[in-house]
Amino acid sequence: MNKINPTASQYEAMNEAYSFFNKALFAGKLPDCLITLQRKASTYGYFAGGRFGTSDGLTITDEIALNPSHFKNRTASEVLSTLVHEMAHLWQHHFGETSRGGYHNKEWAVKMREIGLIPSDTGQPCGKSTGQRMSHYIKDDGNFATHCALLLKEGFELPFVELWDEAKASKSKVKNKTKFVCDCCGAAAWGKPELRVICAECDEVMLA
């Protein structure tokens, strides 16, 4: 039985997807970049231009980060649409005019529509198409949807999804503590739900 190298298989898959969409949606013009997995709060991914370089300083590359915490609860096409969303930022960084840090401008929005992702601050139809914090939704008959379907039909998948969210949820339930309050003085204490807690000042049973 062949052993799977988790690091190699995961990053090879992400690199395969990047190369595929670069050719299909950006005419192969985008330079290679460093794709990373980062758990940045409240985001599916981000782009950082010129963030990494070789130790000798001769080669500089951009970063596209994807948040693995959302891989399991989103469809493959949704995860891949985040990759392409960030590729649109990379395109603008090299071939367009970026605005102030983090702002999604009209040029970026036009490019997104061209590749089949509709920019929206809500991630739903009728949202604002430009702004500081932006999401998108997939156009049903757009370029991205068409080419993504072809990639998935070929058997593409991200080999690993994060399971730790479920483990953490189960662990937090076990460790969950109940707040007990004294009805007389208002003092509070926390403990396991089955405990009988007495207020030392009032000598009264504290209520959960």
C-alpha positions as CSV (number, residue, x, y, z in Angstrom):
1,M,0.0,0.0,0.0
2,N,1.4,3.4,-1.0
3,K,1.9,5.9,1.7
4,I,0.4,9.3,1.3
5,N,2.6,12.3,2.0
6,P,0.1,14.8,3.4
7,T,2.2,17.9,2.8
8,A,3.1,17.0,-0.7
9,S,-0.4,15.8,-1.8
10,Q,-2.2,18.9,-0.3
11,Y,0.2,21.5,-1.8
12,E,0.4,19.7,-5.1
13,A,-3.4,19.8,-5.3
14,M,-3.4,23.6,-4.6
15,N,-0.7,24.2,-7.1
16,E,-2.5,22.1,-9.7
17,A,-5.7,24.2,-9.2
18,Y,-3.7,27.4,-9.4
19,S,-2.1,26.4,-12.7
20,F,-5.4,25.2,-14.1
21,F,-7.2,28.4,-13.4
22,N,-4.3,30.5,-14.4
23,K,-4.5,29.0,-17.9
24,A,-8.3,28.9,-18.1
25,L,-9.2,32.3,-16.7
26,F,-6.0,34.5,-16.9
27,A,-4.5,33.3,-20.2
28,G,-1.5,31.9,-18.2
29,K,-0.2,35.4,-17.5
30,L,0.0,35.1,-13.7
31,P,3.4,34.5,-12.1
32,D,3.8,31.6,-9.8
33,C,3.2,32.4,-6.1
34,L,3.5,30.8,-2.7
35,I,0.2,29.2,-1.6
36,T,-0.1,28.8,2.1
37,L,-2.7,27.6,4.6
38,Q,-3.4,30.2,7.2
39,R,-6.2,30.4,9.8
40,K,-6.8,34.2,9.7
41,A,-10.0,34.9,11.6
42,S,-13.2,35.7,9.7
43,T,-11.8,35.1,6.2
44,Y,-11.7,32.4,3.7
45,G,-8.4,33.6,2.3
46,Y,-6.2,36.6,1.5
47,F,-3.6,37.9,-0.9
48,A,-0.3,39.5,0.0
49,G,1.9,40.9,-2.8
50,G,5.6,40.5,-2.6
51,R,5.4,38.9,0.9
52,F,8.1,36.2,0.5
53,G,11.6,36.1,-1.0
54,T,14.6,33.8,-1.1
55,S,17.2,34.2,1.5
56,D,19.6,35.9,-1.0
57,G,16.9,38.4,-1.9
58,L,17.1,37.6,-5.6
59,T,13.6,36.2,-6.0
60,I,10.4,37.8,-4.6
61,T,7.0,36.1,-4.7
62,D,3.4,36.8,-3.7
63,E,1.3,34.9,-1.2
64,I,-2.1,33.5,-1.6
65,A,-3.4,32.1,1.7
66,L,-6.4,29.8,2.1
67,N,-8.1,29.1,5.5
68,P,-8.3,25.3,6.0
69,S,-10.8,25.8,8.8
70,H,-13.5,26.2,6.1
71,F,-12.6,23.4,3.7
72,K,-14.8,20.8,5.2
73,N,-18.0,22.9,5.5
74,R,-17.8,24.4,1.9
75,T,-18.1,22.7,-1.4
76,A,-15.0,22.1,-3.5
77,S,-16.1,24.8,-6.0
78,E,-16.6,27.3,-3.2
79,V,-13.1,26.7,-1.8
80,L,-11.7,26.9,-5.3
81,S,-13.6,30.2,-5.9
82,T,-11.7,31.6,-3.0
83,L,-8.4,30.7,-4.6
84,V,-9.5,32.4,-7.8
85,H,-10.8,35.4,-5.9
86,E,-7.3,35.9,-4.5
87,M,-5.8,35.2,-8.0
88,A,-7.8,38.2,-9.2
89,H,-6.0,40.3,-6.5
90,L,-2.7,38.9,-7.8
91,W,-3.6,39.8,-11.3
92,Q,-4.3,43.4,-10.3
93,H,-1.1,43.6,-8.2
94,H,0.9,42.8,-11.4
95,F,-1.2,44.2,-14.2
96,G,-3.6,46.7,-12.8
97,E,-3.9,49.6,-10.3
98,T,-4.5,48.6,-6.7
99,S,-6.1,50.9,-4.1
100,R,-5.3,51.5,-0.5
101,G,-4.6,48.4,1.6
102,G,-7.4,45.9,1.5
103,Y,-9.8,48.0,-0.6
104,H,-11.5,46.1,-3.5
105,N,-11.9,48.7,-6.3
106,K,-13.8,48.9,-9.5
107,E,-11.0,47.4,-11.7
108,W,-10.9,44.4,-9.4
109,A,-14.7,44.0,-9.6
110,V,-14.7,44.1,-13.4
111,K,-12.0,41.4,-13.5
112,M,-14.0,39.3,-11.1
113,R,-17.1,39.5,-13.3
114,E,-15.0,38.7,-16.3
115,I,-13.8,35.4,-14.8
116,G,-17.3,34.5,-13.5
117,L,-17.3,35.5,-9.9
118,I,-19.7,38.2,-8.9
119,P,-18.2,40.6,-6.2
120,S,-20.6,41.2,-3.3
121,D,-20.0,42.5,0.2
122,T,-22.7,40.1,1.4
123,G,-21.7,37.2,-0.7
124,Q,-25.2,37.3,-2.2
125,P,-26.9,39.0,-5.2
126,C,-27.5,42.7,-4.9
127,G,-24.6,43.3,-2.6
128,K,-22.1,46.2,-3.1
129,S,-19.4,45.3,-5.7
130,T,-16.6,47.4,-4.2
131,G,-15.5,48.0,-0.6
132,Q,-13.0,47.2,2.1
133,R,-14.3,43.8,3.0
134,M,-15.6,41.8,0.0
135,S,-16.9,38.4,-0.8
136,H,-18.4,37.0,-4.0
137,Y,-20.8,34.4,-5.4
138,I,-20.4,32.1,-8.4
139,K,-22.1,33.0,-11.6
140,D,-24.0,29.9,-12.7
141,D,-23.0,30.0,-16.4
142,G,-19.8,32.0,-15.9
143,N,-16.2,31.1,-16.9
144,F,-15.3,30.0,-13.4
145,A,-18.3,27.7,-13.0
146,T,-17.7,26.1,-16.4
147,H,-14.0,25.4,-15.9
148,C,-14.4,24.4,-12.3
149,A,-16.9,21.8,-13.3
150,L,-14.3,20.4,-15.8
151,L,-11.6,20.3,-13.2
152,L,-13.8,18.5,-10.7
153,K,-15.0,16.1,-13.4
154,E,-11.4,15.1,-13.9
155,G,-11.3,14.0,-10.3
156,F,-9.7,17.0,-8.6
157,E,-10.0,17.2,-4.8
158,L,-8.2,18.7,-1.9
159,P,-6.8,15.5,-0.2
160,F,-7.1,16.8,3.4
161,V,-9.8,18.9,5.2
162,E,-9.6,20.0,8.8
163,L,-11.4,17.9,11.4
164,W,-10.3,19.7,14.5
165,D,-13.3,22.0,14.6
166,E,-15.5,18.9,15.5
167,A,-12.9,17.7,18.1
168,K,-12.8,21.2,19.7
169,A,-16.5,21.4,19.8
170,S,-16.8,18.0,21.6
171,K,-14.0,19.0,24.0
172,S,-15.7,22.2,24.8
173,K,-18.9,20.5,25.6
174,V,-17.1,18.2,28.1
175,K,-15.3,21.1,29.7
176,N,-18.4,23.4,29.7
177,K,-19.0,25.1,33.0
178,T,-22.2,26.4,34.5
179,K,-22.5,29.8,36.2
180,F,-23.9,29.7,39.7
181,V,-25.3,33.0,41.3
182,C,-26.2,33.7,44.9
183,D,-29.7,34.9,45.1
184,C,-28.9,37.0,48.2
185,C,-25.7,38.9,47.4
186,G,-25.3,38.3,43.7
187,A,-21.9,36.6,44.0
188,A,-21.1,34.3,41.1
189,A,-19.1,31.1,40.7
190,W,-18.5,28.6,37.8
191,G,-18.3,24.9,38.0
192,K,-19.6,21.6,36.6
193,P,-23.4,21.6,36.2
194,E,-23.9,18.8,38.7
195,L,-22.2,20.7,41.6
196,R,-24.1,22.0,44.7
197,V,-22.4,25.4,45.3
198,I,-22.8,27.3,48.6
199,C,-22.2,31.0,49.0
200,A,-19.6,31.4,51.9
201,E,-20.9,34.9,52.8
202,C,-24.6,34.1,52.9
203,D,-24.5,30.4,53.5
204,E,-27.1,30.0,50.7
205,V,-27.2,27.5,47.9
206,M,-26.2,29.3,44.7
207,L,-28.6,28.9,41.7
208,A,-27.5,27.8,38.2
